Amino acid sequence: MSGNRAAARRRQALFRWATISICLVFFALPLLGMLEFTTRGPGGTRSPQTWATLVDFGTVSAEYPVLREGFLSSMGLAVFTVVIMLALLVPTMTWVRLRLPHLSRTVEFMCLLPLTVPAIVLVVGLTPVYAWVTYLFGESTLWLSLAYVILVLPYAYRSLDAGLRAIDVKTLAEASRSLGAGWGTVMVRIVLPNLRTAVLSASFLSVALVLGEFTIANLFSRKNLQVAMYELGKSDAKISIAVGLAALVFAFVVLFAMSFIGGARAAAAPVARTGRKESA
Amino acid sequence: MRAPERWTDAHREGVTVQLMNLRRSYGSLNALDDFTLHIAPGELVALLGPSGCGKTTALRCLAGLEDPDAGRIEVGGRDVTSTPTNRRDMGMVFQAYSLFPHMTARQNVEFGLQLRRRSALQRRARAADMLDLVALSDQADKYAHQMSGGQQQRVALARALAIEPEVLLLDEPLSALDAKVRSQLRDEIRRIQLAVGTTTLFVTHDQEEALAVADRVGVMRAGHLEQLAAPQDLYAHPTSEFVADFVGLTNRLPGVAVDGHADVLGGRVPLLDGSARSGDIVVLVRPEGIDIALDPSGSATVLSASFLGAHGRVTTEIADGHRVVVQVPSSWVARYQPGARVRLAPRGDAALAVAPN
């Protein structure tokens, strides 16, 4: 019996490692290809020149103004998107949980809906809206953040929903209200600190998504990082690929950091919930 | 555990609380149906009743967490019916653990004072007093997840009292705790309430808890007060069958009403006000209101006997098939073996009688 179990365990371990290896190869090969391409020197040698240029922001700004513009736009878009998303979702979801629980399914449906809408369809729908935005407020790329908020809604909603489920937000809000807190204080001093991990997750996911967005910006003729990379790729493929690789690595690092922060915090401060029976 | 001197000297006098003709419905369910309650200054009133009777709704209406459909709420003579929760000046302890998880015990207690713009010095002194009051000074720097359920509820009580509320609201604060801690904390709550003199509304479904801590107990049924009386009164003189059944254990015994008395179990007991007073009746007799003795010619048979610690209970069956539970000293339990014949007789305590169904 124990021999059979050991053999089964070995088979499972083998299967596990085979799966992990295939995944690693699948994800790593293109990245290694990108790295290889960006470090090619003259005459088959290796050269760090492309990366040295990339990390020197002064040189990049001077030699590749389109990249500088795209990078700054994407950074601005990421910040605006995160701020608008949090300002929109956190109070709404908290309020729905506290006062309008019967609307939770509707809100969930609305937040997840963008997953099913292709970007091109979104652009078609948003075109008249952006025509007015451009007419009234100008052509700044930062207005794209309004469209990006719609794109990040499903991911941000899931993260914040998980965070809200982990705390007894109703009791905490009622406790703070009974102590004299207004709704603003409840949100800023009670709900947000207890949603820190969820807010970080939602923010990181949003940043990752904004940094990788191409379709909408390109169709609206706005210049973000991805559009800049695409344009740069026509004249200097190496620097374009290097920026793409750097953006991917940045997104990976952000996602890893997010999972570590979330895990560490969950282990350090489990939140007491209703109905637990305990002794003194 | 003691009330710190510098704090009790400064404590606020209790205020009158009046809930008048409150109505609150959820769809077709009437949670409060013309509910009226008056609480005297410094008094602790417990609302007791089965699940869904409206006791928590009444408390939440008083706290401002629910809006009544009709009726009026007055605190200290002021109409607060439309006042938002955060301006009602009420401290509340919840059934669920409600300490803010990202704050220490001290920070939790200081929170309400911070909102009232007290200086850091005042806040710290007050928090120290309050934590001392609930005997948790040594836990001041701990977070909720580092404390037991009983400690968390004590900190919640300290937090509620720190703001010197006009009214203290306790919404089943002990129900998540185990029996021993529950009993200890129950006594502590009463001691602290007496020390600070805050008018208090305590909601519970546990009758022992209600009877032990309250000046008066209100038994609720279907959204209204069935009876409001001092614990002893409520137990000894229930005014309705529901109250007699809900509070304590009651035997329903067939009897006959005669001149304000009832003939039951071969004896006679006076009838309480509100009793059925003619013909065949059902008399509601407490287990401790019946005497029991071994008697081979007795008309009742022992079915079982249970040892319950401080006392015991013997379940018997009388000739007409009714079961009668009798309370006995615990040392007597072994005497009553199943099958033994016994004689039962009422002790003569006044009892409530209702018409047979």
Interface residues (C-beta under 8 A of the other chain):
Chain A: I167 D168 T171 L172 E174 A175 S176 R177 S178 L179 G180 A181 G182 T185 I190 P193 N194 R196 A269 P270 V271 A272 R273 T274 G275 R276 K277 E278 S279 A280
Chain B: A63 G64 L65 P84 T85 N86 R87 R88 D89 M90 G91 M92 F94 Q95 A96 Y97 S98 L99 F100 P101 H102 F111 G112 L115 R116 Y143 A144 H145 S148 G149 G150 Q151 Q152 A156 R159 A160 I163 L169 A176 L177 D178 K180 V181 Q184 L185
